[in-house]
Amino acid sequence: MALAMVQGPRASLAAVAAVEGRLAGHHRLDAVRAHLLEKAGDHEAARAAYRRAADHTLSTPEARYLRLRAARLPPPADGSTG
């Protein structure tokens, strides 16, 4: 996240991709990716990543929070439910 503050969310997404092999399937990786995608303005991809993170956490409150983050994103431009 510090990298995102300095170089922007796209640079951080590249850093996340670099460690993905070791952390693949971990809900926190998807949550970080979702946050960065949201900051980059890619709301559709962020929504999917938040939902993926929510599906993989064992914490009910955390899953609820992640789903809420996904739901609060602006709707897709084409009007679909994403």
C-alpha positions in Angstrom: 0.0 0.0 0.0 2.9 2.3 0.6 4.0 1.9 -3.0 0.5 2.9 -4.1 0.8 6.1 -2.1 4.0 7.0 -3.9 3.7 5.5 -7.4 0.0 4.9 -7.7 -2.3 1.9 -7.7 -1.1 0.5 -11.0 2.5 0.2 -9.9 1.2 -1.6 -6.7 -0.9 -4.0 -8.8 2.3 -5.0 -10.6 4.0 -5.6 -7.2 1.0 -7.7 -6.0 1.2 -9.8 -9.2 4.9 -10.4 -8.5 4.1 -12.2 -5.1 0.9 -13.8 -6.3 2.5 -17.2 -6.7 3.4 -17.5 -3.1 0.1 -16.1 -1.8 -2.3 -17.5 -4.5 -5.8 -18.1 -3.1 -5.3 -16.0 0.0 -8.2 -13.7 0.6 -6.0 -10.8 1.8 -4.2 -10.8 -1.6 -7.6 -10.4 -3.3 -8.7 -7.7 -0.8 -5.5 -5.7 -1.5 -5.9 -6.2 -5.2 -9.6 -5.0 -4.9 -8.6 -1.9 -3.0 -5.9 -1.0 -5.6 -8.3 -1.7 -8.5 -10.8 0.6 -6.8 -8.2 3.3 -6.5 -7.3 2.9 -10.1 -10.9 3.3 -11.2 -11.5 -0.3 -12.4 -14.7 -0.8 -10.4 -15.8 -4.0 -12.2 -12.5 -5.8 -11.5 -12.5 -4.4 -7.9 -16.0 -5.7 -7.3 -15.0 -9.1 -8.5 -11.8 -9.1 -6.3 -13.8 -8.0 -3.2 -16.3 -10.8 -3.8 -13.5 -13.3 -4.3 -11.8 -12.2 -1.1 -15.2 -12.4 0.8 -15.7 -15.9 -0.6 -12.3 -17.1 0.7 -12.2 -15.6 4.2 -13.3 -17.7 7.2 -14.3 -14.6 9.1 -18.0 -13.7 8.8 -17.5 -10.0 9.8 -14.7 -9.7 7.3 -16.7 -11.3 4.5 -19.6 -8.9 5.3 -17.2 -5.9 5.1 -15.7 -7.1 1.8 -19.2 -7.6 0.3 -20.2 -4.2 1.5 -17.2 -2.7 -0.2 -18.1 -4.4 -3.4 -21.7 -3.3 -3.2 -20.7 0.4 -2.6 -18.8 0.6 -5.9 -20.5 2.5 -8.7 -22.5 0.3 -11.0 -21.1 -0.8 -14.3 -21.5 1.8 -17.1 -23.7 -0.7 -19.1 -26.2 -1.0 -16.2 -25.5 -4.7 -15.6 -25.3 -5.9 -12.0 -21.7 -7.0 -12.4 
